[in-house]
Amino acid sequence: MRFAVLFTDPPSMNAVREQHGQAHLQFLQAHADEILIAGGLRDEPGGAFTGGLWVVEAASMERVQALLALDPYFQYGERQYQIKVWGKAFADKQVLL
């Protein structure tokens, strides 16, 4: 199953990003077989991060929640998130490199 996880971060997350950014990137790399796409979101180009987005391929929503609990950003920050089941339009079109 494919899921989209949308994160909303309070301004205090910027300090967490600075302190734990490398550990977060290592976590994403270690789970790249399940977290297919990940990245920060901003309200404007060059602005502060206000959240993030993951596209996850996992067996269940419980597995997605388990991944969240392992992420250093989630462990040290106050992130809010939504998990949605994602059905990709254009099934024959590859969007991941």
Summary of the structure (lengths in Angstrom):
residues: 97
radius of gyration: 13.5
end to end distance: 18.9
largest distance: 40.7
contacts: 237
relative contact order: 0.30
helix: 34%
strand: 31%
